[in-house]
Amino acid sequence: MRFQHWAGRLTPLAIAASAFCAHAADTDGASNDVAMLDTVTVTATRLPQPVFDVPASVDVIDGAKFHDDTLAVNLSEGLNAVAGLMARDRQNYAQDTQLSIRGFGTRSSFGIRGVRLYVDGIPASQPDGQGQISHFNLASAGRVEVLRGPFSALYGNSSGGVVQLFTADGTPEPVIYGGFAGGRYDTYRENIGTSGTYGIADYNFAYSNFETEGFRDHSAAERRSFNGKVNLHLSGDDRLTVVLNRFDSPQAQDPLGLTRAQFDQDPSQATSVATQYNTRKRVRQTQGGLVYEHRFSEAQSVQLTGYLGQRDVLQFLSIPPSAQAAATASGGVVDLGTDFGGSEARWSYRGGTADRPWSIVAGLAWDDLRQHRQGFENFVENDDGSNTLGVRGDQRRNEIDSVWSFDQFVQGSWRFAERWEAQAGVRHSRIAFKSNDHYVTDSNPDDSGSTDFEATTPVAGLMFRASDWAHVYASYGRGFETPTFSELSYRPDGGAGLNFDLNPARSNNSELGLKLRFGARTTANVALFDTETQHELIVLSNSGGRSTYGNAGHTRRQGAEAQLSTRLTSRWKLDLAYTLLNARVRRDYQACSGTPCTSLNTTVTAGTRIAGIPESNLYAQLGWGGESGWHANANMRYLSRVAVNDTNSEAAPSYTVFGLDGGYVFDLPKLRVRTFVNLDNLFDRDYVGSVIVNDGNGRYYEPGPGFSVLAGFGIEWKPQGA
């Protein structure tokens, strides 16, 4: 399917949006307009630049979207209005939010894959591409930036997109803030924090506690999160930022997926083996970092970043004892102890004249990870020959895995004519894996090994300023994605050792976009994109919480995105986001027929949809209110059917859910109180919130919650306020 076809399908929408925007900009009188402030991004260019002037699909979401009137636990709560992005709350805190951009990341059974993640400039993705967002502290969020399309390749391995969270800087005056939210399924969140300025430092510290019994059986969870940031303004040209993050999830039960029959019978149930084996996960992570910025002049500056962290994971899977009988089996308990760290040096220069500016950014990045991976049986044999399940038994795996990456990058921009600007960049990456096996027996040989991958990823973009209110751009880039250690961890045939037969996926990405801005009231964006991938990493089997992977020959993602945000009057606002995505296999490949993958004897034919990726995704929200007093919102989410396996023999049905929220904001001299009530899934519809691609037991479906009520309040107290 060609771009022309997608353009034909999207053109009526674009024309309607443009006409509506122009009408909205001209009505209701100038008295209702607000001062125009350009939203600035640093994710696409690594230099502050208005979003409207960047030749890429990039969104900046204010931190209030994540911590005002929300549970403030899941990143998905503030990302609904971003086209091309899906953040699916799995209602399973043992597996985290399922985050994908233009179809990259949907195959992940846990964590985040195919999308690069950062917190305050510090990677939340490991050098192999595996990422986590569970430690994102939303109570202190200042903004979140989302980059889609070719320019995300400038962030290296697994850059199907980039998501960055930035903690808010300290406020000019001291503020103590906090809040509480509680709702159905015994769900509670409390948070407290402080922000301010003291001498040469501004600071922001926040602590959150979250507990839930879960919408589904056996899905209770606890999370505690601390995040702190201090900016030290050492001089007019020097700034040192210190960040510290601590995350602790002592309990997260895993209800596992459901078969279609189980979902139709009772979406709130857990699979029987989940309780039988007491499937669960425990996670602890601590990380800290330093960011030093020095400005040599108005034109030239340097930034140095360093970070260290440690993460422990203990997970109990539902693998039966019979499947662990083989000498090379890895057991049903995973114990991971991970130490990680890295550094980056970045130099930037701005030159030219006011009407012909240019800039260049160059840097080096090093990331390193060392992981102690152990496996244990998830049962203990009793004297009478029976087994006690869901406990740690004998050791079956013991290895030290390490991976490092070394990247060099340069990118620049040049406004070479009054209306034309070019941006280009290139990144070279090398990622090296090594495994040292320390569990060697007569029947389990030494499975040590190593491999490395290398890639050069160029990107170029061109923007044409057709008018003050319309910018047109085109961009192209190459990307690549290596397998992660988690994807290398298990061989499809069930044998021991890492699966070093996997190849990295390599992609060609192109995008054509239009950005519209009508005064201070309305913005609209339309983008067409095309991505062709060789050796796409696919799930071969997924059973008992253990996934194995392979490579498909040739896949293609084509689609269109449209966003509209308009203030209809001084108190009414409309937001729309629509994604149309055709993701299909372009060449036949062989998939597994069983678990373990004894043979590749199932043909996935060209034209089959890539599992886990919906064709259509629509979000709409109509809001009313202002900064104080009453406010209310009505929203709607639609998702088309989603194939759950490679052959497309089963699919999660499409759904539409509706929500309402509202509240009142009290503004007092020293105190601001924000109250709210959220009603989600108003019509109590049964729907599939996310899917587990190619689950070997047919348990593909992770249901979304029924009708839910959440209520709470937030407080900001200024002790020194007027």
Order of alpha helices (4+ residues) and beta strands (2+ residues): alpha-beta-beta-beta-alpha-beta-beta-beta-beta-beta-beta-beta-beta-beta-beta-beta-alpha-alpha-beta-beta-beta-beta-beta-beta-beta-beta-beta-beta-alpha-beta-beta-beta-beta-beta-beta-beta-beta-beta-beta-beta-beta-beta-beta-beta
